[in-house]
Amino acid sequence: GDEDNLGEMDFKVAGTEKGITSLQMDIKIAGITPDIMSEALAQAKDARLHILGEMANALTEAGEFSAHAPRIETMKIPTDKIREVIGTGGKVIREIVEVSGAKVNIDDEGVIKIASANAESIAKAYEMINAIVAEPEEGVIYRGKVVKIVDFGAFVNFFGKRDGLVHVSQIENRRLNHPSDVLKEGQEVWVKLLGFDDRGKVRLAMKMVDQATGKEVAEDKE
């Protein structure tokens, strides 16, 4: 370039706010004085700090990704859950794609890639997949909906498509003639997962959860 053909010195300085990290100098003259070197380093410092400042401003202004920026998120599921996420003939995964609007790809190792230009689509797909593969935890309180009432209790849908039984003795801290005395189908309730019976069926309780707040309360043993 012209700076090489016409100039007497080509001087490059790189560094950070704390100091110089590298130098390069090409000169066509016999030498340079300390004053010239000092002036060149001072000019290089001013230029370096200015550029670093502009870079910092650009990074600050950029902030988080736009909600509409294309992105891919990855999640890992147990391999024995792959079939459940795909469904018979791909029915389940097609539903996830249609409802969420995101593209979903799953490999044989259980790695799922969710792609979309919409952050809400990715979040919806993640939520739907997690509802399929996640397992409810014993001792945790969940929000659920009464789906069926029988003589001995009520079945509550509380974890994705997972249902559990609230035995009539676990509904309230008083004797009930029938669960329908206090419950009806479609009613939303708070339940605590007590555990699983010998057949793997879920056992739930309502009476130890404040139905207004969802907080656990001490059971009345009287």
C-alpha positions as CSV (number, residue, x, y, z in Angstrom):
1,G,0.0,0.0,0.0
2,D,0.9,3.7,-0.1
3,E,2.0,3.6,3.5
4,D,4.7,1.1,2.5
5,N,5.8,2.9,-0.7
6,L,5.7,6.4,0.5
7,G,6.2,6.2,4.3
8,E,9.4,5.9,6.2
9,M,8.0,3.8,9.0
10,D,5.2,1.2,9.4
11,F,4.4,0.8,13.0
12,K,1.6,-1.4,14.4
13,V,0.7,-1.7,18.1
14,A,-1.8,-4.2,19.6
15,G,-3.0,-4.4,23.2
16,T,-5.7,-4.0,25.8
17,E,-6.7,-1.3,28.3
18,K,-4.0,-2.5,30.6
19,G,-1.1,-2.3,28.1
20,I,0.6,-3.4,24.9
21,T,0.7,-7.1,23.9
22,S,2.5,-6.9,20.6
23,L,4.5,-4.6,18.3
24,Q,5.5,-4.6,14.7
25,M,7.8,-2.1,13.0
26,D,9.2,-1.7,9.5
27,I,11.4,1.3,8.8
28,K,13.3,2.6,5.7
29,I,15.5,5.0,7.5
30,A,18.6,4.4,9.6
31,G,16.8,4.8,12.9
32,I,14.3,6.8,15.0
33,T,14.7,9.0,17.9
34,P,13.3,8.3,21.4
35,D,11.0,11.3,21.0
36,I,9.5,9.9,17.8
37,M,9.0,6.5,19.4
38,S,7.4,8.1,22.5
39,E,5.0,10.1,20.3
40,A,4.1,7.1,18.2
41,L,3.3,5.0,21.3
42,A,1.2,7.7,22.8
43,Q,-0.8,8.0,19.6
44,A,-1.2,4.3,19.4
45,K,-2.5,4.2,23.0
46,D,-5.1,6.9,22.3
47,A,-6.3,5.0,19.2
48,R,-6.3,1.6,21.0
49,L,-8.4,2.9,23.9
50,H,-10.8,4.6,21.5
51,I,-11.4,1.4,19.5
52,L,-11.8,-0.7,22.7
53,G,-14.3,1.8,24.0
54,E,-16.4,1.6,20.8
55,M,-16.3,-2.2,20.9
56,A,-17.5,-2.1,24.5
57,N,-20.4,0.2,23.6
58,A,-21.4,-2.1,20.8
59,L,-21.4,-5.2,23.0
60,T,-23.5,-3.4,25.7
61,E,-26.0,-2.2,23.2
62,A,-26.4,-5.6,21.6
63,G,-27.7,-7.1,24.9
64,E,-29.6,-10.3,24.6
65,F,-30.6,-12.0,21.4
66,S,-33.8,-10.8,19.8
67,A,-36.8,-13.1,20.5
68,H,-37.0,-13.5,16.7
69,A,-33.4,-14.3,16.1
70,P,-32.8,-17.8,14.6
71,R,-31.5,-20.2,17.2
72,I,-31.1,-23.9,18.0
73,E,-31.3,-25.3,21.5
74,T,-30.3,-28.8,22.5
75,M,-31.6,-31.1,25.2
76,K,-30.8,-34.7,26.2
77,I,-33.3,-37.3,27.1
78,P,-32.9,-41.0,28.3
79,T,-32.7,-43.3,25.3
80,D,-35.6,-45.3,26.7
81,K,-37.8,-42.2,26.3
82,I,-37.1,-41.7,22.6
83,R,-40.0,-43.9,21.5
84,E,-42.4,-41.9,23.7
85,V,-41.3,-38.6,22.2
86,I,-41.6,-39.8,18.7
87,G,-44.8,-41.7,19.2
88,T,-46.4,-44.4,17.0
89,G,-45.6,-43.5,13.4
90,G,-44.2,-40.2,14.5
91,K,-47.5,-39.0,15.8
92,V,-46.2,-37.4,19.0
93,I,-43.3,-35.5,17.5
94,R,-45.5,-34.2,14.6
95,E,-47.9,-32.8,17.2
96,I,-45.0,-31.1,19.0
97,V,-43.9,-29.5,15.7
98,E,-47.4,-28.4,14.8
99,V,-48.3,-27.0,18.2
100,S,-45.0,-25.3,18.9
101,G,-44.0,-24.2,15.4
102,A,-40.4,-25.3,16.0
103,K,-38.4,-27.9,14.1
104,V,-37.5,-30.9,16.2
105,N,-34.8,-33.5,15.4
106,I,-33.9,-36.4,17.7
107,D,-31.0,-38.8,17.2
108,D,-30.4,-42.4,18.5
109,E,-28.5,-41.1,21.5
110,G,-31.4,-39.1,22.8
111,V,-30.0,-35.7,21.7
112,I,-32.9,-33.4,20.6
113,K,-32.3,-30.2,18.6
114,I,-35.0,-27.7,18.6
115,A,-34.8,-24.9,16.0
116,S,-36.9,-21.8,15.4
117,A,-36.7,-18.1,14.8
118,N,-39.2,-17.6,17.6
119,A,-38.1,-18.1,21.3
120,E,-41.6,-18.9,22.4
121,S,-41.8,-21.7,19.8
122,I,-38.6,-23.3,21.3
123,A,-39.9,-22.9,24.8
124,K,-43.2,-24.5,23.9
125,A,-41.5,-27.5,22.2
126,Y,-39.1,-27.9,25.2
127,E,-42.1,-27.8,27.6
128,M,-44.0,-30.4,25.6
129,I,-41.0,-32.8,25.4
130,N,-40.2,-32.3,29.1
131,A,-43.8,-33.2,30.0
132,I,-43.3,-36.5,28.2
133,V,-39.9,-37.5,29.6
134,A,-39.8,-36.0,33.1
135,E,-40.9,-38.0,36.1
136,P,-42.8,-36.6,39.1
137,E,-40.9,-36.5,42.4
138,E,-42.1,-37.9,45.7
139,G,-42.8,-35.2,48.3
140,V,-43.3,-32.4,45.7
141,I,-46.6,-30.4,45.5
142,Y,-48.2,-30.0,42.1
143,R,-51.2,-28.2,40.7
144,G,-53.7,-30.6,39.1
145,K,-57.2,-31.0,37.8
146,V,-59.8,-33.5,38.9
147,V,-60.6,-35.8,35.9
148,K,-62.7,-38.5,37.5
149,I,-64.5,-39.0,40.8
150,V,-65.2,-42.5,42.2
151,D,-66.5,-43.9,45.4
152,F,-63.1,-44.3,47.0
153,G,-61.5,-41.1,45.8
154,A,-60.6,-38.8,42.9
155,F,-58.2,-39.1,40.0
156,V,-56.2,-36.0,39.4
157,N,-54.2,-35.1,36.3
158,F,-51.2,-33.3,37.8
159,F,-48.1,-33.9,35.6
160,G,-48.4,-33.6,31.9
161,K,-50.6,-36.6,31.1
162,R,-49.9,-38.3,34.4
163,D,-52.8,-39.1,36.7
164,G,-52.8,-40.1,40.3
165,L,-55.4,-41.1,42.9
166,V,-56.3,-39.0,45.9
167,H,-57.9,-41.5,48.2
168,V,-61.1,-40.3,50.0
169,S,-59.2,-40.4,53.3
170,Q,-56.5,-38.0,51.8
171,I,-58.9,-35.3,50.6
172,E,-59.7,-33.5,53.9
173,N,-58.9,-33.8,57.6
174,R,-62.5,-35.0,58.2
175,R,-64.6,-38.0,57.2
176,L,-66.4,-37.6,53.9
177,N,-69.4,-39.6,52.8
178,H,-68.3,-39.3,49.2
179,P,-65.5,-37.4,47.4
180,S,-68.2,-35.5,45.5
181,D,-69.1,-33.8,48.7
182,V,-66.2,-31.4,48.1
183,L,-64.9,-32.1,44.6
184,K,-66.2,-32.0,41.1
185,E,-64.7,-33.0,37.8
186,G,-62.6,-30.2,36.2
187,Q,-61.8,-28.6,39.6
188,E,-58.2,-27.5,40.0
189,V,-56.6,-28.6,43.2
190,W,-53.2,-28.8,44.9
191,V,-51.8,-32.2,45.5
192,K,-48.7,-33.7,47.2
193,L,-47.1,-36.8,45.7
194,L,-47.0,-39.3,48.5
195,G,-45.4,-42.1,46.5
196,F,-46.2,-45.1,44.3
197,D,-47.9,-48.3,45.2
198,D,-46.7,-51.8,44.4
199,R,-48.1,-51.5,40.8
200,G,-46.4,-48.2,40.2
201,K,-49.7,-46.2,40.6
202,V,-49.4,-42.7,41.9
203,R,-50.7,-41.9,45.4
204,L,-51.6,-38.3,46.0
205,A,-52.9,-36.2,48.9
206,M,-54.8,-33.0,49.2
207,K,-55.3,-32.6,52.9
208,M,-51.7,-31.7,53.7
209,V,-51.7,-28.8,51.2
210,D,-53.4,-25.4,51.7
211,Q,-55.7,-25.3,48.7
212,A,-55.6,-21.5,48.6
213,T,-51.9,-21.1,48.5
214,G,-50.4,-24.5,47.5
215,K,-48.2,-24.5,50.6
216,E,-47.8,-27.6,52.7
217,V,-49.6,-27.5,56.1
218,A,-49.2,-29.8,59.1
219,E,-51.6,-32.7,59.0
220,D,-54.3,-32.7,61.7
221,K,-54.0,-36.0,63.4
222,E,-57.1,-35.6,65.6
